[in-house]
């Protein structure tokens, strides 16, 4: 563990950047200095959680930098361009309205309050965090039940996940038609109500709402877990699947997002135990390095990083952040042996291969970007007592269920 800590700290230190834009200071962890130099919303949330093992002051600075980017209404985009605006070919498919926008006009899973609670303290005491999460709910809770909806696949953080293939089809991320999707949403200024009014797809996605739910619990707000179960839990299969409007008839492929509610501390136990049946199935998710982004028995499972020259992420390899979220649920449900197996597989793989963006679920081969910051979350899995982090004792699972 000493060597793992050293490796993680080395990467976090090497990815740390500070500066100033228009009189506003910034300090954040680049996801990967060679490939991802800007500040990505959920990357910073995960990096802040990892920084707590070394320098809590940097955890605070990381998340305060996100808050410094917020619009007056509390909105924070999924990518912030602190050093210079997006340009070149990327301007075609980045979610900006004008070429000099300081950040994108789309979201990522709203994990800020959850990350703050794990790394720093009570997010309910921070007006900027309260305002941010209130803004996300006001803009994306389309049905009034507390659940959020997204207008593009990348807003989930899961980019080209096969779960989106039957929804956006030729416009799914990583396909040439994605540029067309961005262009159309840019013309509507990325306003989800306008997208829905035009009859184009909007999605109530599982992982987005899991992190939204964790943040609400961290803020002391009523749990959305009952609403998540009511809308997205498929009783016949025992999995969580996205809701789509307009509705589609095509089958949604099974990805790790279907298991993501395991991370919710107030998920009903009988549902959690059905989810772990899938997770522990060696024909689906229980590989040498669990859990692959897509079930092994899905035709869309693939370890290819490029399709037609374009990167398509979240179609097969194992990611540390998803493994960590699932691990939290496995520990909570009392599966000590499986939790230890999962933790050991991740920590040994990260130690052997370095902090990579993702890993081959069969042999642990490092893939994607190198020196990838959020893979330092492997440290969280070194101690089962970390699995309950992020919620003060007064906001435990039982109290959340009572409020719900």
C-alpha positions as CSV (number, residue, x, y, z in Angstrom):
1,X,0.0,0.0,0.0
2,X,2.9,2.3,0.6
3,X,4.0,2.0,-3.1
4,X,0.4,2.5,-4.3
5,X,0.1,5.6,-2.2
6,X,3.4,6.9,-3.7
7,X,2.2,6.2,-7.2
8,X,-1.1,7.9,-6.7
9,X,0.4,11.0,-5.1
10,X,3.0,11.3,-7.8
11,X,0.3,11.3,-10.5
12,X,-1.9,13.8,-8.6
13,X,1.1,16.1,-8.0
14,X,2.1,15.9,-11.6
15,X,-1.4,16.7,-12.9
16,X,-1.9,19.7,-10.6
17,X,-2.1,23.0,-12.3
18,X,-2.6,26.6,-11.0
19,X,-3.2,29.9,-12.8
20,X,-5.5,32.8,-13.3
21,X,-8.1,33.7,-15.9
22,X,-9.5,37.2,-16.1
23,X,-8.6,37.8,-12.5
24,X,-10.0,34.5,-11.2
25,X,-7.5,32.1,-9.8
26,X,-7.8,28.4,-10.5
27,X,-6.2,25.3,-9.2
28,X,-7.3,21.8,-10.3
29,X,-6.1,18.4,-11.3
30,X,-5.8,17.7,-15.0
31,X,-7.4,14.3,-15.7
32,X,-4.3,13.4,-17.8
33,X,-1.7,16.0,-18.7
34,X,-1.1,14.4,-22.1
35,X,-4.7,14.1,-23.3
36,X,-7.0,16.0,-20.9
37,X,-5.7,19.4,-19.9
38,X,-9.0,21.2,-19.1
39,X,-11.1,20.9,-15.9
40,X,-13.8,18.2,-16.2
41,X,-16.5,18.5,-13.6
42,X,-16.8,14.9,-12.4
43,X,-13.1,14.2,-12.8
44,X,-12.4,17.1,-10.4
45,X,-15.0,15.6,-8.0
46,X,-13.2,12.2,-8.0
47,X,-9.8,13.9,-7.9
48,X,-10.8,15.9,-4.8
49,X,-11.9,12.6,-3.1
50,X,-8.5,11.1,-3.9
51,X,-6.6,14.2,-2.7
52,X,-8.1,13.9,0.8
53,X,-5.5,11.1,1.4
54,X,-2.6,13.5,0.9
55,X,-3.6,17.2,1.0
56,X,-7.2,18.2,2.0
57,X,-6.3,21.8,1.1
58,X,-6.0,20.7,-2.5
59,X,-9.4,18.9,-2.3
60,X,-10.9,22.2,-1.3
61,X,-9.1,24.2,-3.9
62,X,-10.1,21.7,-6.6
63,X,-13.8,22.0,-5.8
64,X,-13.7,25.8,-5.1
65,X,-12.3,26.1,-8.7
66,X,-15.4,24.4,-10.0
67,X,-17.5,26.8,-8.0
68,X,-15.5,29.8,-9.3
69,X,-16.7,28.8,-12.8
70,X,-20.4,28.8,-11.9
71,X,-22.7,31.2,-13.7
72,X,-24.8,33.5,-11.5
73,X,-27.7,31.0,-11.6
74,X,-25.4,28.2,-10.2
75,X,-24.9,26.3,-13.4
76,X,-21.5,24.6,-13.9
77,X,-20.6,23.1,-17.3
78,X,-19.1,19.7,-17.7
79,X,-15.8,21.2,-19.0
80,X,-14.2,24.4,-18.0
81,X,-11.6,26.0,-20.3
82,X,-9.4,27.9,-17.8
83,X,-6.4,28.3,-20.0
84,X,-7.9,29.1,-23.4
85,X,-11.3,28.5,-25.2
86,X,-11.8,25.4,-27.2
87,X,-10.7,25.7,-30.8
88,X,-9.8,23.7,-33.9
89,X,-11.8,20.6,-34.8
90,X,-12.9,20.1,-31.2
91,X,-15.1,23.2,-31.6
92,X,-17.3,21.1,-33.9
93,X,-18.3,18.6,-31.3
94,X,-17.8,20.5,-28.0
95,X,-20.9,21.7,-26.3
96,X,-20.3,25.4,-26.5
97,X,-22.6,28.1,-28.0
98,X,-20.0,30.7,-28.9
99,X,-16.3,30.0,-29.7
100,X,-15.1,32.0,-26.7
101,X,-17.3,30.4,-24.1
102,X,-15.4,29.8,-20.8
103,X,-17.1,26.4,-20.3
104,X,-19.5,24.0,-22.0
105,X,-23.3,24.5,-21.8
106,X,-24.0,20.9,-20.8
107,X,-23.7,19.0,-17.5
108,X,-22.0,16.0,-16.0
109,X,-23.4,13.9,-13.2
110,X,-23.8,16.4,-10.3
111,X,-21.4,15.0,-7.8
112,X,-20.1,18.2,-6.2
113,X,-21.9,18.0,-2.9
114,X,-21.1,14.3,-2.5
115,X,-17.4,15.0,-3.2
116,X,-17.3,18.0,-0.8
117,X,-18.9,15.9,1.9
118,X,-16.3,13.1,1.5
119,X,-13.2,15.3,1.2
120,X,-14.0,18.5,3.1
121,X,-17.1,18.8,5.2
122,X,-20.8,19.7,5.2
123,X,-21.8,21.0,1.7
124,X,-25.0,22.4,3.1
125,X,-22.9,25.1,4.7
126,X,-21.6,26.3,1.3
127,X,-24.1,28.6,-0.4
128,X,-22.5,28.1,-3.8
129,X,-22.9,24.3,-3.6
130,X,-26.5,24.6,-2.5
131,X,-27.2,27.1,-5.4
132,X,-25.5,24.8,-7.9
133,X,-27.5,21.7,-7.1
134,X,-30.7,23.7,-6.9
135,X,-29.9,25.0,-10.4
136,X,-29.3,21.5,-11.8
137,X,-32.6,20.4,-10.4
138,X,-34.5,23.4,-11.6
139,X,-33.2,22.9,-15.1
140,X,-33.3,19.1,-15.5
141,X,-36.1,17.8,-13.2
142,X,-38.6,17.5,-16.1
143,X,-41.2,15.5,-14.3
144,X,-41.2,17.0,-10.8
145,X,-40.1,13.7,-9.1
146,X,-36.6,14.9,-8.3
147,X,-34.9,12.9,-11.1
148,X,-32.7,14.5,-13.7
149,X,-32.9,14.2,-17.5
150,X,-30.0,14.6,-20.0
151,X,-30.1,15.8,-23.6
152,X,-26.9,14.2,-24.9
153,X,-25.1,10.9,-24.0
154,X,-21.9,12.7,-22.8
155,X,-23.9,14.5,-20.1
156,X,-23.9,11.1,-18.3
157,X,-20.1,11.0,-18.3
158,X,-20.5,7.6,-20.0
159,X,-20.1,9.0,-23.5
160,X,-20.3,6.2,-26.0
161,X,-21.9,3.6,-23.7
162,X,-23.9,1.0,-25.7
163,X,-27.0,1.9,-23.5
164,X,-27.3,5.0,-25.8
165,X,-27.0,3.2,-29.1
166,X,-30.7,2.5,-29.5
167,X,-31.6,6.0,-28.3
168,X,-29.4,8.3,-30.4
169,X,-28.5,5.7,-33.0
170,X,-26.3,7.3,-35.7
171,X,-26.0,10.4,-33.6
172,X,-24.5,8.5,-30.6
173,X,-21.2,9.8,-29.3
174,X,-18.2,8.6,-31.2
175,X,-20.1,8.3,-34.5
176,X,-20.0,10.9,-37.3
177,X,-23.6,11.9,-36.6
178,X,-22.7,13.1,-33.1
179,X,-21.5,16.4,-34.7
180,X,-25.0,16.8,-36.1
181,X,-26.5,16.2,-32.6
182,X,-24.3,18.9,-31.1
183,X,-25.1,21.3,-33.8
184,X,-28.8,20.9,-33.4
185,X,-28.6,21.3,-29.6
186,X,-26.3,24.3,-30.0
187,X,-29.0,25.9,-32.1
188,X,-31.4,25.4,-29.2
189,X,-28.7,26.8,-26.8
190,X,-28.7,23.3,-25.1
191,X,-32.0,24.0,-23.5
192,X,-33.5,20.6,-22.6
193,X,-37.1,21.9,-22.8
194,X,-36.6,23.0,-26.4
195,X,-35.1,19.6,-27.2
196,X,-38.0,17.8,-25.8
197,X,-40.5,20.1,-27.4
198,X,-39.0,19.3,-30.8
199,X,-39.5,15.6,-30.1
200,X,-35.8,14.7,-29.9
201,X,-34.6,12.2,-27.3
202,X,-34.2,13.2,-23.7
203,X,-33.1,10.5,-21.1
204,X,-33.5,9.9,-17.4
205,X,-30.2,8.1,-17.0
206,X,-29.3,5.9,-14.1
207,X,-25.8,6.9,-13.1
208,X,-26.5,10.6,-13.5
209,X,-29.3,10.2,-10.9
210,X,-27.2,8.0,-8.6
211,X,-24.6,10.7,-8.2
212,X,-27.4,13.3,-8.0
213,X,-29.0,11.2,-5.3
214,X,-25.7,10.9,-3.3
215,X,-25.3,14.7,-3.5
216,X,-28.8,15.3,-2.3
217,X,-28.2,13.0,0.7
218,X,-25.0,14.8,1.4
219,X,-26.9,18.1,1.4
220,X,-29.5,16.7,3.8
221,X,-32.3,16.8,1.2
222,X,-35.0,14.2,0.8
223,X,-33.8,11.1,-0.9
224,X,-34.7,10.5,-4.6
225,X,-34.0,6.7,-4.3
226,X,-37.7,5.9,-4.1
227,X,-38.3,7.9,-7.3
228,X,-35.3,6.2,-9.0
229,X,-36.8,2.8,-8.1
230,X,-40.3,3.8,-9.3
231,X,-39.2,5.1,-12.6
232,X,-36.0,3.2,-13.6
233,X,-36.1,-0.2,-11.8
234,X,-37.1,-3.0,-14.1
235,X,-38.7,-5.6,-11.8
236,X,-38.6,-8.5,-14.3
237,X,-34.9,-8.2,-15.0
238,X,-33.8,-6.9,-11.6
239,X,-31.8,-4.1,-13.3
240,X,-32.1,-0.3,-13.6
241,X,-32.6,1.0,-17.1
242,X,-32.8,4.5,-18.5
243,X,-36.2,6.1,-19.3
244,X,-36.4,7.7,-22.7
245,X,-38.8,10.3,-24.1
246,X,-40.1,9.8,-26.7
247,X,-40.3,6.1,-25.7
248,X,-38.4,3.6,-27.7
249,X,-39.2,-0.1,-28.3
250,X,-35.6,-1.2,-28.8
251,X,-33.8,-3.1,-26.1
252,X,-31.3,-1.2,-23.9
253,X,-28.0,-3.2,-23.6
254,X,-26.9,-4.1,-20.1
255,X,-24.0,-1.9,-18.9
256,X,-22.5,-1.3,-15.5
257,X,-24.8,1.7,-15.1
258,X,-27.7,-0.8,-14.6
259,X,-25.9,-1.8,-11.3
260,X,-24.8,1.7,-10.3
261,X,-27.6,2.2,-7.7
262,X,-25.6,-0.2,-5.5
263,X,-23.8,3.0,-4.5
264,X,-26.9,4.4,-2.9
265,X,-26.9,3.8,0.9
266,X,-30.7,3.7,1.1
267,X,-31.3,1.3,-1.8
268,X,-33.8,-1.3,-0.6
269,X,-31.8,-4.4,0.4
270,X,-33.7,-6.9,-1.7
271,X,-33.0,-4.8,-4.9
272,X,-29.3,-4.5,-4.0
273,X,-29.1,-8.3,-3.6
274,X,-30.6,-8.8,-7.1
275,X,-28.0,-6.4,-8.5
276,X,-25.1,-8.2,-7.0
277,X,-26.3,-11.4,-8.6
278,X,-25.5,-9.8,-11.9
279,X,-22.2,-8.3,-10.6
280,X,-21.0,-11.6,-9.2
281,X,-21.9,-13.5,-12.4
282,X,-18.6,-14.5,-14.2
283,X,-20.4,-14.6,-17.5
284,X,-21.4,-10.9,-17.2
285,X,-19.4,-8.7,-14.8
286,X,-17.3,-10.7,-12.4
287,X,-14.1,-10.7,-14.4
288,X,-10.5,-10.9,-13.2
289,X,-10.7,-7.1,-12.8
290,X,-14.3,-6.2,-12.2
291,X,-16.4,-4.7,-13.5
292,X,-16.4,-4.2,-17.2
293,X,-18.3,-1.3,-18.5
294,X,-20.6,-3.6,-20.5
295,X,-21.8,-7.1,-19.6
296,X,-19.6,-9.7,-21.3
297,X,-22.7,-11.4,-22.9
298,X,-23.8,-8.2,-24.7
299,X,-23.0,-8.2,-28.4
300,X,-21.9,-4.6,-28.0
301,X,-19.1,-5.5,-25.5
302,X,-15.7,-4.6,-27.0
303,X,-12.2,-3.8,-25.9
304,X,-11.5,-1.6,-28.9
305,X,-10.6,2.0,-28.1
306,X,-11.3,3.3,-31.6
307,X,-14.1,2.7,-34.1
308,X,-13.7,4.2,-37.6
309,X,-10.8,6.3,-36.3
310,X,-13.0,7.8,-33.5
311,X,-12.7,7.0,-29.8
312,X,-15.7,5.3,-28.2
313,X,-15.4,5.0,-24.5
314,X,-17.3,2.9,-22.0
315,X,-17.9,0.0,-24.3
316,X,-16.0,-2.7,-22.4
317,X,-13.0,-1.9,-20.3
318,X,-13.0,-1.5,-16.5
319,X,-12.8,2.0,-15.0
320,X,-11.7,2.6,-11.4
321,X,-14.4,5.1,-10.6
322,X,-17.2,2.7,-11.5
323,X,-15.5,-0.2,-9.7
324,X,-15.2,2.0,-6.6
325,X,-18.9,3.0,-6.7
326,X,-20.0,-0.7,-7.0
327,X,-17.5,-1.7,-4.3
328,X,-19.2,0.7,-1.8
329,X,-22.5,-1.2,-2.3
330,X,-20.9,-4.6,-2.0
331,X,-19.3,-3.6,1.3
332,X,-22.6,-2.1,2.5
333,X,-24.5,-5.3,1.8
334,X,-22.0,-7.3,3.8
335,X,-20.3,-9.3,1.0
336,X,-16.9,-9.1,2.7
337,X,-15.1,-11.7,0.6
338,X,-16.3,-10.3,-2.7
339,X,-15.5,-6.8,-1.6
340,X,-12.0,-7.8,-0.7
341,X,-11.6,-9.6,-4.1
342,X,-12.8,-6.5,-6.0
343,X,-10.6,-4.2,-4.0
344,X,-7.5,-6.4,-4.4
345,X,-8.1,-6.7,-8.2
346,X,-8.3,-3.0,-8.6
347,X,-5.4,-2.0,-6.3
348,X,-3.0,-4.7,-7.7
349,X,-3.9,-3.7,-11.2
350,X,-3.3,0.0,-10.6
351,X,0.0,-0.8,-8.9
352,X,1.2,-3.0,-11.7
353,X,0.0,-1.0,-14.7
354,X,0.1,2.5,-13.3
355,X,-2.8,5.0,-13.2
356,X,-4.4,4.4,-16.6
357,X,-7.8,5.6,-17.9
358,X,-9.2,2.1,-18.0
359,X,-8.1,-1.5,-17.9
360,X,-8.7,-4.8,-19.7
361,X,-11.2,-6.6,-17.4
362,X,-9.7,-9.9,-18.2
363,X,-6.0,-9.4,-17.6
364,X,-5.8,-5.8,-16.3
365,X,-3.8,-4.4,-19.2
366,X,-3.6,-0.7,-18.9
367,X,-5.5,1.2,-21.6
368,X,-6.4,4.7,-22.6
369,X,-4.7,7.8,-21.2
370,X,-1.7,7.5,-18.9
371,X,-1.3,9.2,-15.5
372,X,-5.1,9.3,-15.2
373,X,-5.9,11.1,-11.9
374,X,-9.2,9.5,-10.8
375,X,-7.7,6.1,-10.9
376,X,-6.2,7.2,-7.5
377,X,-9.6,6.3,-6.2
378,X,-8.0,2.8,-5.8
379,X,-6.8,4.2,-2.5
380,X,-10.4,4.4,-1.3
381,X,-10.8,0.7,-1.7
382,X,-7.8,-0.2,0.5
383,X,-10.0,0.1,3.6
384,X,-13.7,-1.1,3.9
385,X,-14.4,1.7,6.4
386,X,-14.1,4.1,3.5
387,X,-17.2,2.6,1.9
388,X,-19.6,4.7,3.9
389,X,-17.8,8.0,3.4
390,X,-19.7,11.0,2.1
391,X,-22.7,11.1,4.4
392,X,-22.6,12.5,7.9
393,X,-24.0,10.2,10.6
394,X,-27.1,12.2,10.8
395,X,-27.8,11.5,7.1
396,X,-27.4,7.8,7.3
397,X,-29.3,5.3,5.1
398,X,-32.0,4.9,7.7
399,X,-32.6,8.6,8.2
400,X,-32.7,9.0,4.4
401,X,-35.3,6.3,4.1
402,X,-37.4,8.0,6.8
403,X,-37.3,11.4,5.0
404,X,-38.2,9.7,1.7
